[in-house]
């Protein structure tokens, strides 16, 4: 499925040919894997935590899922953003704030709990991922939500990934070279 999903329209938005290659590359990069996971699960509501340039959000929405992104910086403030205004009229929404903060998390708990797939590409600062998981896992308990964690093989993520107390799979050989972890909150 990852090879069959067309992402050329996303690759064409990239500011550099290197970024466009990343979008098309699989395995080794996660964009095709993300699109395939959403498609195979027939996910309708998807969360992207850590919007940055928006490539993951676009890949997650490639099969028509509604994607809500969370970031601490608006997409328009990233010079390298691949997002355009019209994306937000076609099923994409961005919310600004820190989901590791309990009050912001609680304000968005309904949206988070309704998600079929959540992609987490946070700051990997040794704090955010732990605080998010401690709030997110109890919220999603019993829902069968698929969590995809980025960069699980970076040194400051290894301890977190090993600790994560839910069924999980290291899918690095199918995803991002720096680590892709797939976990299920059941």
C-alpha positions in Angstrom: 0.0 0.0 0.0 2.8 2.4 0.8 4.2 2.1 -2.7 0.8 2.6 -4.3 -0.4 5.8 -2.6 0.4 8.7 -4.9 2.3 11.5 -3.1 3.6 13.3 -6.1 1.4 16.3 -5.5 2.9 16.7 -2.0 6.4 16.2 -3.3 5.8 19.0 -5.9 5.1 21.5 -3.1 8.6 21.0 -1.5 11.0 23.9 -1.6 13.9 21.6 -2.5 14.4 18.5 -4.6 15.9 16.8 -1.6 12.7 17.3 0.4 10.7 16.0 -2.6 12.9 12.9 -2.7 12.1 12.3 1.0 8.4 12.4 0.3 8.7 9.8 -2.5 11.3 7.6 -0.8 10.1 4.4 0.9 11.5 2.8 3.0 13.9 5.2 4.6 11.3 8.0 5.1 7.9 7.7 6.7 5.6 9.7 4.5 4.4 6.8 2.4 4.1 4.6 5.5 1.9 7.3 7.3 -0.3 7.5 4.3 -0.6 3.8 4.1 -1.5 3.4 7.8 -4.3 5.9 7.5 -5.6 4.2 4.3 -5.4 0.6 5.6 -7.1 1.6 8.9 -9.7 3.6 7.0 -9.0 6.4 9.5 -11.3 9.4 9.2 -9.8 11.5 12.0 -6.1 11.9 12.3 -3.9 14.0 14.6 -0.4 15.3 13.6 1.6 16.6 16.6 4.5 18.7 15.4 3.4 20.3 12.1 6.6 22.0 11.0 6.6 22.2 7.2 3.3 20.2 7.0 4.6 17.2 4.9 3.4 14.7 7.5 0.0 16.4 7.7 -0.4 16.3 4.0 0.7 12.6 3.8 -1.7 11.7 6.6 -4.6 13.4 4.7 -3.7 11.9 1.3 -6.6 9.4 1.5 -9.2 11.9 2.6 -8.9 11.8 6.4 -9.6 15.0 8.4 -6.2 16.0 9.9 -5.9 18.2 13.0 -2.3 19.4 13.6 -0.9 20.7 16.8 2.2 22.8 17.1 3.6 25.6 19.2 4.3 27.7 16.1 1.7 28.5 13.4 2.5 27.0 10.0 2.7 30.4 8.3 5.7 31.2 10.4 7.8 28.4 8.9 9.7 29.6 5.8 9.9 26.1 4.5 6.2 25.3 4.9 4.6 23.3 2.2 1.1 24.1 3.4 -1.1 26.6 1.6 -4.3 28.4 2.7 -6.5 26.2 0.7 -5.4 23.1 2.6 -7.4 24.4 5.5 -10.6 24.5 3.5 -10.0 20.9 2.5 -10.0 19.0 5.9 -6.8 20.4 7.6 -6.9 22.3 10.8 -4.0 23.6 13.0 -4.2 24.3 16.7 -1.5 26.2 18.5 -0.3 25.2 21.9 1.7 22.6 23.9 -0.1 19.3 24.4 2.3 18.3 27.2 0.7 21.1 29.3 -2.3 19.6 31.2 -4.7 22.6 30.7 -4.1 22.7 26.9 -4.3 18.9 26.7 -7.6 18.9 28.6 -9.0 21.7 26.3 -8.4 19.4 23.3 -9.1 16.0 24.9 -12.3 15.5 22.9 -10.5 15.9 19.6 -7.6 13.7 20.7 -10.0 10.9 22.0 -11.8 10.9 18.6 -8.7 10.2 16.6 -8.1 7.0 14.7 -4.4 7.6 14.2 -2.1 10.0 16.0 1.4 10.8 14.6 3.7 12.3 17.2 6.8 14.2 16.0 7.4 16.4 19.0 10.5 18.2 20.2 12.3 15.1 21.6 13.5 17.2 24.5 13.4 14.5 27.2 10.2 16.0 28.6 7.4 16.5 26.0 6.9 12.9 24.9 6.7 11.6 28.5 4.2 14.2 29.6 2.1 13.7 26.5 2.0 9.9 26.8 1.1 10.1 30.5 -2.0 12.1 29.6 -2.8 10.5 26.2 -2.7 6.8 27.0 -5.3 6.9 29.8 -7.5 9.1 27.6 -7.4 6.6 24.7 -7.7 3.4 26.7 -10.1 1.0 25.1 -10.4 3.0 21.8 -7.9 1.0 19.6 -6.1 4.2 18.6 -2.9 3.7 16.6 0.0 5.9 17.7 3.0 6.5 15.5 6.0 8.0 17.2 8.8 9.6 15.1 12.5 9.4 15.8 12.4 6.6 18.4 16.0 5.6 17.7 17.4 9.1 18.6 19.4 8.8 21.9 17.0 11.0 23.8 14.0 8.9 22.6 15.3 5.4 23.3 14.5 5.5 27.0 11.0 6.8 26.3 10.3 4.2 23.7 11.5 1.4 26.0 9.3 2.7 28.8 6.1 3.2 26.7 3.7 0.8 28.5 1.5 -0.3 25.6 1.9 -2.8 22.8 4.4 -1.4 20.3 6.5 -2.3 17.3 9.7 -0.8 16.1 9.0 -0.2 12.4 12.1 1.7 11.6 13.0 -0.6 8.6 9.7 0.5 7.1 9.6 4.1 8.2 12.0 6.9 9.1 15.7 6.2 9.2 15.8 7.8 12.7 13.1 5.5 14.0 9.4 4.9 13.5 7.5 3.3 16.4 3.9 2.1 16.0 1.9 1.5 19.2 -1.7 0.6 19.9 -3.8 1.9 22.8 -6.3 -0.8 23.3 
